[in-house]
Amino acid sequence: MTKNIRNILSIALVLITGFAFAQIPSAETGTFALTNATLETVTNGTIENGTIIISEGKIADIGTNVTIPEGAKTMDCSGLTIYPGMIDGGTQIGLVEVGSDPRTRDNNEIGDIIPHIQALTAVNPSSVVHPVTRVNGVTTALTMPSGGLFPGTAALINLHGYTPDQMFAGFKGVVLNFPATGRRGRWDRRSEDDIKKAAEKALKKLNEVWAKAVQYHKIDSASGGKDQEYYPEMEALLPVVRQKMKLLINVNAANDIKAALKWIEEKGVDAILYGVSEGWRVAEEIAEAKVPVLAGPVLSNPTRTYDRYDRPYANAGIMQKAGVKVALRTGEIENVRNLPYHAGFAAAYGLGKEEALKSITIIPAEIFGVADRYGSLEEGKVANLLVADGDPFETKTQVKHVFISGWNIPMVSRHTQLYDEYLNRAPGVKK
């Protein structure tokens, strides 16, 4: 079979699969009144029998004594609870569609020093993963490149929109994979000496790149940005050097975390740590450094065979109690929808329900500098919210409605379509 014929068959298969299910309905915009609900505002306590007015994409009014505007579509939420939309502090959503097909993977580009590669540019607004995720109440996520030392620039996105720019939620940060001194996994058969040499080599390279970025900043400042050859890698690092953009540092082992904190202090970087799977071992040091953390995944295994089974579950709670500002992340692509269950485990193993809810709403919004728009139910904020019949951390809870930027999102996804298709399949099974 020739390559062209295989390509034609592949395209045909995709088209047939696409037409096998009804298209997901469009979201609805307008003015909405969500009445008679319990409102978990996150920042201002719980409001019983409250009402939220959504207009022009924002929360126009909230409380118990609210006037419903003429022409508003009223949605009776009796017996239901409204929460802010959940924010995942670290994913690769929208960057990968089919893991086994390199044509649909934009999370890991070629090159070791490519901070200028923009995750936002690569996001697929039509990804089938977005509806699957948002119908579970996750409205916003940080999507991040992976790979080399500086694999690119991450972006915070809302999970609704026809273009990446429409989805952009106001935060970008350059990603750094900090040199690791441990093994990459159980399959890593390198000797201790080889691991040490590799880490030293990576740290040397990091420092060389940073020194070059600092020099580029000095030349750029002296020349006013003129008469300097365009250098995209250094141009991308320029706002980080000038502390106008966050550096997202991926680090996990306890010793590596301490090394990263020392590096941050020496270089004067405005940083966020993410991953931080052994943060519980050095929680006091992280708190003292006042560096926020995007912890997770929570639903994971211990990093060392002799650790307690619950260390990944308790990690966030231990750091939070030590004084670290902690948000949660799934680190997922297609299973970002499980964010509330990561939070549920963290809540049960020390973080507590109230702090767990904050860790996927207002705290990531604060860390990303967008708390004036997202993370809580407050008048004037973007209308990102979910309506559920119970605790969203429990798998039995059903999310009834989701709003993103004021759009009433249809509660339809590939999962619901498959469920409906096979529940009422025709011609069915002969008896």
C-alpha positions as CSV (number, residue, x, y, z in Angstrom):
1,M,0.0,0.0,0.0
2,T,1.5,3.4,-1.0
3,K,1.9,6.2,1.4
4,N,-0.7,8.3,-0.4
5,I,-3.3,5.6,-0.1
6,R,-2.6,5.1,3.6
7,N,-3.0,8.9,4.1
8,I,-6.3,8.9,2.2
9,L,-7.6,6.0,4.3
10,S,-6.5,7.7,7.5
11,I,-8.3,10.9,6.6
12,A,-11.4,8.9,5.7
13,L,-11.4,7.0,9.0
14,V,-11.1,10.3,10.9
15,L,-14.1,11.7,8.9
16,I,-16.2,8.6,9.4
17,T,-15.4,8.6,13.1
18,G,-16.3,12.3,13.3
19,F,-19.7,11.8,11.7
20,A,-20.5,8.8,13.8
21,F,-21.6,11.1,16.6
22,A,-23.7,14.2,16.7
23,Q,-21.7,17.4,16.7
24,I,-21.3,19.0,20.2
25,P,-23.9,21.8,20.4
26,S,-22.7,25.4,20.5
27,A,-22.4,27.3,23.8
28,E,-25.0,29.9,24.6
29,T,-24.4,33.5,25.6
30,G,-26.6,36.2,27.1
31,T,-27.8,37.2,30.5
32,F,-28.5,34.5,33.0
33,A,-29.9,34.4,36.5
34,L,-28.9,31.3,38.6
35,T,-31.3,31.4,41.5
36,N,-32.0,29.5,44.8
37,A,-28.5,28.1,45.0
38,T,-25.9,27.6,47.7
39,L,-22.9,29.7,46.7
40,E,-19.4,28.7,47.7
41,T,-17.7,31.9,47.0
42,V,-14.3,30.7,48.3
43,T,-13.2,34.2,49.3
44,N,-16.4,35.5,51.1
45,G,-17.8,32.3,52.7
46,T,-21.0,30.4,51.8
47,I,-24.2,32.1,50.8
48,E,-27.4,30.1,51.2
49,N,-30.3,30.6,48.9
50,G,-28.3,33.0,46.7
51,T,-28.5,34.2,43.2
52,I,-25.8,35.0,40.6
53,I,-26.5,37.2,37.6
54,I,-24.2,36.6,34.6
55,S,-24.0,39.3,32.0
56,E,-21.5,40.2,29.3
57,G,-19.3,37.4,30.4
58,K,-18.9,38.5,34.0
59,I,-20.7,38.1,37.3
60,A,-22.9,41.2,37.3
61,D,-24.4,40.6,40.8
62,I,-24.3,38.0,43.5
63,G,-26.1,37.6,46.9
64,T,-29.5,37.0,48.5
65,N,-31.1,40.3,47.6
66,V,-30.5,40.5,43.8
67,T,-32.7,42.0,41.2
68,I,-33.1,39.8,38.1
69,P,-32.7,41.8,34.9
70,E,-35.6,41.9,32.4
71,G,-35.0,39.3,29.7
72,A,-32.6,37.2,31.7
73,K,-32.8,33.5,31.3
74,T,-33.6,32.1,34.8
75,M,-32.1,28.8,35.9
76,D,-33.6,27.4,39.1
77,C,-30.7,25.9,41.1
78,S,-32.6,24.7,44.1
79,G,-30.7,22.0,45.9
80,L,-27.6,22.7,43.9
81,T,-24.3,24.4,44.8
82,I,-22.3,26.9,42.7
83,Y,-18.5,26.9,42.8
84,P,-15.9,28.9,41.0
85,G,-14.6,27.1,37.9
86,M,-11.6,24.8,38.8
87,I,-8.1,25.8,37.6
88,D,-5.5,23.1,36.9
89,G,-2.0,24.4,37.7
90,G,-0.2,22.3,35.2
91,T,-1.2,20.2,32.2
92,Q,-0.5,19.6,28.5
93,I,-4.1,19.9,27.5
94,G,-4.7,21.1,23.9
95,L,-1.1,20.2,22.9
96,V,-1.6,16.5,22.3
97,E,-4.5,14.8,20.6
98,V,-3.4,11.2,19.9
99,G,-0.3,10.2,21.8
100,S,0.8,7.6,19.3
101,D,0.6,10.0,16.3
102,P,3.5,12.5,16.2
103,R,1.4,14.7,13.8
104,T,-0.9,15.5,16.7
105,R,1.8,16.1,19.4
106,D,2.9,19.7,19.9
107,N,4.1,19.4,23.5
108,N,7.7,18.5,22.9
109,E,9.5,20.4,20.1
110,I,13.0,19.7,18.8
111,G,15.7,21.6,20.7
112,D,17.1,22.0,24.3
113,I,16.9,25.8,24.6
114,I,13.7,26.9,22.9
115,P,11.9,29.2,25.4
116,H,10.5,31.2,22.5
117,I,8.2,28.2,21.5
118,Q,4.7,29.3,22.6
119,A,2.3,26.7,24.0
120,L,-0.6,29.1,23.3
121,T,0.2,29.0,19.5
122,A,0.1,25.2,19.5
123,V,-3.2,24.8,21.4
124,N,-5.9,23.0,19.5
125,P,-9.2,24.8,20.3
126,S,-11.1,21.9,18.8
127,S,-9.5,19.2,20.9
128,V,-12.0,16.5,22.0
129,V,-10.3,16.7,25.4
130,H,-11.7,20.1,26.2
131,P,-15.4,19.1,26.4
132,V,-14.4,16.0,28.3
133,T,-12.6,18.2,30.8
134,R,-14.9,21.1,31.2
135,V,-18.1,19.1,31.8
136,N,-16.4,17.9,35.1
137,G,-16.1,21.5,36.2
138,V,-12.5,22.3,35.1
139,T,-12.8,25.6,33.3
140,T,-9.2,26.8,33.1
141,A,-5.8,25.1,32.9
142,L,-2.1,26.0,32.5
143,T,-0.9,24.1,29.4
144,M,2.9,23.5,29.3
145,P,5.5,22.4,26.9
146,S,7.9,19.6,27.9
147,G,11.2,18.2,26.8
148,G,14.6,20.0,27.0
149,L,16.2,22.5,29.5
150,F,14.0,25.4,28.4
151,P,11.2,23.7,26.4
152,G,9.1,26.8,25.8
153,T,6.5,29.1,27.3
154,A,3.4,27.9,29.1
155,A,0.0,29.6,28.9
156,L,-3.1,29.7,31.0
157,I,-6.2,29.0,28.9
158,N,-9.9,28.8,29.4
159,L,-11.4,25.6,27.9
160,H,-13.7,27.3,25.5
161,G,-13.0,29.4,22.3
162,Y,-12.5,29.1,18.6
163,T,-9.0,30.4,18.6
164,P,-6.1,30.2,21.1
165,D,-6.3,33.9,21.6
166,Q,-9.9,33.6,22.6
167,M,-8.9,31.0,25.1
168,F,-6.0,32.9,26.6
169,A,-6.6,33.6,30.3
170,G,-3.9,36.2,30.9
171,F,-0.8,34.4,32.1
172,K,2.4,33.1,30.5
173,G,5.6,31.7,32.0
174,V,8.8,30.3,30.6
175,V,9.4,26.7,31.6
176,L,12.7,25.3,33.0
177,N,13.4,21.7,33.6
178,F,15.9,22.0,36.5
179,P,18.8,19.6,36.3
180,A,17.9,16.4,38.2
181,T,20.4,14.5,40.3
182,G,18.2,11.4,40.6
183,R,17.1,8.6,38.3
184,R,14.6,9.3,35.6
185,G,12.6,6.2,36.5
186,R,12.9,2.5,37.3
187,W,14.1,2.0,33.7
188,D,17.1,4.3,34.3
189,R,20.1,2.0,34.5
190,R,22.8,4.7,34.7
191,S,25.5,4.4,37.3
192,E,25.6,6.9,40.2
193,D,28.7,8.5,38.7
194,D,27.0,8.9,35.3
195,I,24.0,10.5,36.9
196,K,26.2,12.9,38.8
197,K,28.1,13.9,35.7
198,A,25.0,14.4,33.7
199,A,23.5,16.6,36.4
200,E,26.7,18.7,36.6
201,K,26.8,19.1,32.9
202,A,23.1,20.2,32.7
203,L,23.6,22.7,35.6
204,K,26.7,24.1,33.8
205,K,24.7,24.5,30.6
206,L,21.8,26.2,32.5
207,N,24.2,28.7,34.1
208,E,25.8,29.4,30.7
209,V,22.4,30.1,29.1
210,W,21.4,32.3,32.0
211,A,24.7,34.3,31.8
212,K,24.1,34.8,28.1
213,A,20.5,36.0,28.8
214,V,21.8,38.5,31.4
215,Q,24.4,39.8,28.9
216,Y,21.7,40.1,26.3
217,H,19.6,42.1,28.8
218,K,22.5,44.5,29.5
219,I,23.2,45.1,25.8
220,D,19.5,45.5,25.0
221,S,19.1,48.0,27.9
222,A,22.2,50.0,26.8
223,S,21.2,50.2,23.2
224,G,17.5,50.7,23.8
225,G,16.8,47.5,21.8
226,K,18.5,48.9,18.7
227,D,21.4,47.6,16.6
228,Q,21.3,44.1,18.2
229,E,20.9,41.0,16.1
230,Y,17.6,39.3,16.8
231,Y,18.1,36.2,19.1
232,P,14.7,34.6,19.7
233,E,15.9,32.4,22.6
234,M,17.4,35.3,24.5
235,E,14.5,37.6,23.5
236,A,12.1,35.1,25.2
237,L,14.2,35.0,28.4
238,L,14.5,38.8,28.5
239,P,11.3,39.4,30.5
240,V,12.3,36.6,32.9
241,V,15.7,38.2,33.6
242,R,13.9,41.5,34.1
243,Q,11.4,39.9,36.5
244,K,8.5,40.8,34.3
245,M,7.6,37.2,33.6
246,K,7.6,34.1,35.9
247,L,10.0,31.2,35.5
248,L,8.2,27.9,36.0
249,I,10.8,25.5,37.4
250,N,10.1,21.7,37.2
251,V,11.9,20.0,40.1
252,N,11.0,17.0,42.3
253,A,13.7,15.4,44.4
254,A,14.4,17.0,47.8
255,N,18.1,17.8,47.1
256,D,17.2,19.2,43.7
257,I,14.5,21.4,45.2
258,K,17.1,22.9,47.6
259,A,19.5,23.4,44.7
260,A,16.7,25.1,42.7
261,L,15.9,27.4,45.7
262,K,19.6,28.4,46.0
263,W,19.8,29.0,42.2
264,I,16.6,31.2,42.3
265,E,18.1,33.3,45.1
266,E,21.4,33.7,43.4
267,K,19.9,34.7,40.1
268,G,17.1,36.9,41.5
269,V,14.4,35.0,39.6
270,D,10.7,35.5,40.1
271,A,9.9,31.7,40.1
272,I,7.2,29.2,40.6
273,L,8.1,25.6,41.4
274,Y,6.0,22.8,39.9
275,G,5.9,19.0,40.4
276,V,7.8,19.2,43.7
277,S,6.9,15.6,44.6
278,E,9.3,15.6,47.5
279,G,8.3,19.0,48.7
280,W,7.2,17.5,52.0
281,R,10.8,16.6,52.8
282,V,11.9,20.3,52.5
283,A,8.7,22.2,53.2
284,E,10.3,24.6,55.7
285,E,13.0,25.6,53.2
286,I,10.4,26.3,50.5
287,A,8.3,28.3,52.9
288,E,11.3,30.3,54.0
289,A,12.2,31.1,50.3
290,K,8.6,32.3,49.8
291,V,8.4,30.5,46.4
292,P,4.9,29.3,45.4
293,V,4.3,25.7,44.4
294,L,2.2,23.9,41.8
295,A,2.1,20.5,43.4
296,G,1.2,17.2,41.8
297,P,0.0,15.0,40.5
298,V,-1.5,14.0,43.8
299,L,-2.8,10.6,42.4
300,S,0.7,9.2,42.1
301,N,3.2,6.7,43.7
302,P,5.8,7.5,46.3
303,T,9.1,8.6,44.8
304,R,11.1,6.1,46.9
305,T,10.3,2.5,47.6
306,Y,10.7,2.9,51.3
307,D,8.3,6.0,51.6
308,R,4.8,5.7,53.0
309,Y,2.2,5.0,50.4
310,D,0.4,8.3,51.1
311,R,3.3,10.7,50.6
312,P,1.9,12.0,47.2
313,Y,-1.5,12.5,48.8
314,A,-0.1,14.3,51.9
315,N,2.5,16.3,50.1
316,A,0.4,19.4,49.4
317,G,-1.0,19.5,53.0
318,I,2.4,19.2,54.6
319,M,3.8,22.1,52.5
320,Q,0.7,24.2,53.1
321,K,0.9,23.8,56.8
322,A,4.6,24.8,56.7
323,G,3.5,28.1,55.1
324,V,4.0,27.3,51.4
325,K,1.4,28.8,48.9
326,V,0.3,25.6,47.2
327,A,-1.9,25.1,44.1
328,L,-2.6,21.7,42.6
329,R,-1.9,20.3,39.2
330,T,-2.7,17.0,37.4
331,G,0.2,17.0,34.9
332,E,-2.2,15.3,32.6
333,I,-3.3,15.6,29.0
334,E,-6.6,13.8,28.6
335,N,-7.3,13.2,32.3
336,V,-7.3,16.8,33.4
337,R,-11.0,16.1,34.2
338,N,-9.7,14.3,37.3
339,L,-8.5,17.5,39.0
340,P,-11.3,17.5,41.6
341,Y,-10.3,14.0,42.7
342,H,-6.7,15.0,43.1
343,A,-8.0,17.8,45.3
344,G,-10.2,15.3,47.2
345,F,-7.3,13.0,48.1
346,A,-5.2,16.0,49.1
347,A,-8.1,17.2,51.3
348,A,-8.5,13.8,53.0
349,Y,-4.7,13.5,53.6
350,G,-4.1,16.7,55.5
351,L,-4.9,19.7,53.2
352,G,-8.5,19.9,54.4
353,K,-11.6,20.5,52.3
354,E,-11.5,24.3,52.4
355,E,-7.8,24.6,51.5
356,A,-8.2,22.0,48.8
357,L,-10.9,24.0,47.2
358,K,-8.7,27.1,47.3
359,S,-5.8,25.1,45.8
360,I,-7.8,24.6,42.6
361,T,-9.5,28.0,42.5
362,I,-8.2,31.2,44.1
363,I,-4.7,30.1,44.9
364,P,-3.6,29.3,41.4
365,A,-5.3,32.5,40.3
366,E,-3.2,34.4,42.8
367,I,0.0,32.6,41.7
368,F,-0.7,33.4,38.1
369,G,-1.5,37.0,38.8
370,V,-5.1,36.7,37.6
371,A,-7.0,36.7,40.9
372,D,-8.8,39.9,40.0
373,R,-10.6,38.0,37.2
374,Y,-10.7,34.3,38.3
375,G,-10.8,32.0,41.2
376,S,-13.8,33.0,43.2
377,L,-17.5,34.0,42.9
378,E,-17.3,37.8,43.2
379,E,-19.1,40.7,41.4
380,G,-17.0,41.9,38.4
381,K,-15.0,38.7,37.9
382,V,-15.2,36.5,34.8
383,A,-18.1,34.2,35.0
384,N,-16.2,30.9,35.2
385,L,-18.3,28.6,37.4
386,L,-19.9,25.2,37.8
387,V,-23.2,24.1,39.3
388,A,-23.2,20.7,41.0
389,D,-25.6,18.5,43.0
390,G,-23.0,17.9,45.7
391,D,-19.3,18.0,46.7
392,P,-17.3,18.1,43.4
393,F,-14.5,16.1,45.1
394,E,-16.8,13.1,45.2
395,T,-17.1,10.9,42.1
396,K,-20.9,10.5,42.7
397,T,-21.5,14.2,42.3
398,Q,-23.0,15.4,39.0
399,V,-22.0,18.7,37.4
400,K,-25.2,20.1,36.0
401,H,-24.1,23.4,34.4
402,V,-20.8,25.0,33.5
403,F,-20.1,28.6,32.5
404,I,-16.9,29.8,30.9
405,S,-16.5,33.5,30.3
406,G,-20.2,33.8,30.7
407,W,-21.0,31.2,28.0
408,N,-23.4,28.4,29.0
409,I,-21.4,25.4,28.0
410,P,-23.4,22.3,26.7
411,M,-22.8,19.3,29.0
412,V,-21.9,17.2,26.1
413,S,-18.5,15.5,25.3
414,R,-17.2,12.5,23.5
415,H,-17.8,10.5,26.6
416,T,-21.4,11.4,26.9
417,Q,-21.9,10.8,23.2
418,L,-20.4,7.3,23.4
419,Y,-22.5,6.6,26.5
420,D,-25.7,7.6,24.7
421,E,-24.7,5.8,21.5
422,Y,-24.2,2.5,23.2
423,L,-27.0,2.8,25.7
424,N,-29.5,3.1,22.8
425,R,-27.5,1.2,20.1
426,A,-29.3,0.1,17.0
427,P,-29.8,-2.5,15.6
428,G,-28.6,-3.7,19.0
429,V,-28.0,-7.3,20.2
430,K,-30.2,-10.1,19.0
431,K,-31.9,-12.0,21.8
